[in-house]
């Protein structure tokens, strides 16, 4: 846990270098502050629960397989979202920090959740292969630690295996929704079946890893520290510290974490279950994350948001297929082992999140829901480990089997399509050439005067872009690649 928290702390320190602080000062802070926070975590988390080496090896093996199948390391196909992410990482590795872009007639800086890219860009530099493998190693460490530490929430070998299977394959019943959509419109997408509900989506965990690992890892870190606190394994200060530190990876997960943070804070105050070390851990984390929070807020109001236009039938069907199958047994479980307070908060979040949007798409619902969904997955795995009735076991097998179709379809695409090509263009060049939905520049860029501190770019990203940003079609099937 100390290593995991220190890795997020390091990203927040490196952001200072990205914003133009003197390299020697950033290096000194990077050597001191994450280590100090790690020591505090080490002292505050009791060492009563040991995680065996075989468990750690299994968790890291699963991690490596999932990340590579998701396209990291460029050995398999990567989804279209990586067109933007590859360009961000390339710009951060190829240019001196800080750098700017000339867009819309003015100087603009990259303002995005860059937490996942800082260490790989620093290690890989201008070498494409170096950046790709640094990113893979970096994400392998984070996800491997998350799965390994999460095993401490479960007792016995059987419980841990059930938890691993449930968490990795966790998904709603998208296959049923896609069949309904196919019958109604004849336009079902069997390549990425979670699009069946139009503008609504609760992403499966494999989808999160393949499409948006930075958001997933941030949300799962918040969920993990919360569950460790609820189980009495870790103090509330650890959960409180994880939220600001993870914001640089995904600010949207904070919206989903807020209700749980309020619940945890009120409960800790009422029970007086906190001490000076909790305050110190949380205070140091907030201090480390303050530059990141200010950075992420620069020009953020221009992104916009508000009530999301509802399709009532799609909304109801989404809740029936994506939420209800898991809450049916959880809310009926009365054996005293279930955390009903957490389940009810998660259910309320999942009920309301489709009704709000930030920006032009449904990213708010998909990303803010990561922590509540992870908590539901863990609760469902715990219930499955305890259930003894035949009907309960049958329900578990049906839900997991049907839900696993979503992740299986994602994995199948990785084998069916060619590995993703390396980027040739900068982020500005890729922006309007991506095969996905191009939104306004405000999503990833902000004017220099929008930042609370003065930032003097050392280099400008060139405006001249190659005619072809990738050299070949991103979605080119394997047989077409062999016979261009």
Order of alpha helices (4+ residues) and beta strands (2+ residues): alpha-alpha-alpha-alpha-beta-beta-alpha-alpha-alpha-alpha-alpha-alpha-alpha-alpha-alpha-beta-alpha-alpha-alpha-beta-alpha-alpha-alpha-beta-beta-alpha
